[in-house]
Amino acid sequence: MPYTTSPIEFIREEERRLVKYYSTNKLKLSGFTGRQDFIDWYLHEIYFYENKCHYCKTSILDLRRLLNAGLIKGRKVKGAGLRGPNLEIDKKDPNGVYEWRNCVLSCYYCNNDKSNTFDYGTYLDIIGPAKKHALEILIKRLF
């Protein structure tokens, strides 16, 4: 099934998904004061950064278009999940806690690549922009 690329539908999906996500990850997200604090932070980040990855600045809607076209692939996870069609939470300092001062929204491709291999500044300043360039080339293939 193709992923929605409508901004309005995407936000509706995210609002539903975040309730489930928080319930499943409540211990990990203990740096937030509760479910609504987490959801408010996440939605603020989506609105403020216009659905874009913190590192490569690519819109998750464009990444969904690439997924739908088969130009990139996601990664299956336990259950019926797939990494790729949603922005993920990345800790700037991997040794810190999940809380708003230490977290950013990242596409799967940057989050997976950054992992604990690169520090925040290196990924933000060097690798993220290079990844953006590569993704822009793929996005042009859609048109």
N, C-alpha and C positions, 0 to 999 in steps of 0.2 A: 504494500500500500504506500503510495507516495506521501511524503511529508508535506504538511501545509506550508505555504510560503506567504500566506496572507498575514500581514502584521496583526490584525484584529484577532483572527483565529489562533495565531501563535500565542498571543497573550492569554487568551481563554484557556488554551491547553496548559500553559505554564502555571496558571493559577491553580488548576486542578492537580497538576503533577507535583507542585511544591508541597501541598498538604500531605500527599503520600510520601514524598521524599523526606520531609521532616520527621514523620512518624517512624520511618525506617532507620533514620540516621540521627535520632535525637541525642544519643550519647556523644557522638562525634561533634555535634553542633552545640555542645554545652556552653560555648562562649557567647552564644546568643541568649537573651533572657527568656526566650520561649518561641513557640511556633510563629506567632504573629510578628515578632521582632525579626525573625529570620526571613519570613515571606516579604515583609516590608522592605528589608534591606535588598533582597534579591530583585524584587520588582523595581525598586528605585534604581539599581544598577542597570537593569535592562532599559528603562526609560532614559536615564541620564546618558548612557553610552550608546543609545539607539540600536540595541540588539547586537552590539559588536563585541568581539573578543578583546579583552584588555591588551593582549600582546600583539596580535597581527592586525587588529582593527577590521577584521572581516565580519560582515553581518552573518549571523546564524541563519538568516533567511537565504542568503547566497550559498552558504554551505549546504543547506537543505536542497537547494536547486541542483548543486553539484552531486549530491547523494542521489537525488531522484533521477538524474541523467546518467548515473553510473560512472561519473568521472572521478569520484573518490569513493572510498568505502568506509563504513563504520566498523566497529568491533563488537561482536556479540559478547554478552556477559551472562552470568547465571540467570536462569528464568527466561523470560521473553525479551529482556532488555537489549539495547544497542547503544553503544557510545558513538556519538557523532552528531545526532540531530538536535542536541540541546547544549546550551552553555553549561559548563561545569564550574565548580568552586575550586579555585586554586589558592593554596596558602603561599603568600609571598615569602615568608620564612617557614620552611618545612618543619622546623622544630617548634614553631609556635602553635597556638590553638586556632581552631576555627571560630573566628569572631570578626566583626566587620572591619576592624583596623588592619587585620592580617589577611583578608581575603579579597580576591577579585574574581570576576567571571571570565572564564577562558573557554575557548573552543576545545573540544576533545583533542584536536591535532596539536595544539600548542601545549595543553596540559599534559598530555602523554609524553610529548617530546621534552618539555622542560623537566618534568619529574623532579628528582633531586639532583639531576646532572648539572644544571645551570643555575646560577644565582639569579635572583629577581631582576637586578639591573642589567645583567648581561643579556638575559632573554628579552627584556623589554626594549633595550636599545639596539641590539644587533640581530638576534635571531628572529624575533617577531616581525620586524620590517622585511627581512628576507623571505619569510614565509608568506607575508602579505603579497609580495611581488609574484611569487609562484602561484598563489591562489588566484590572483588577478588574471594571469595568463589562462588558467583553466576557466574562469568565469567568462572571459571573452569568447571561448569556444561555444558557449551556450547561445550566443547571438549570431 
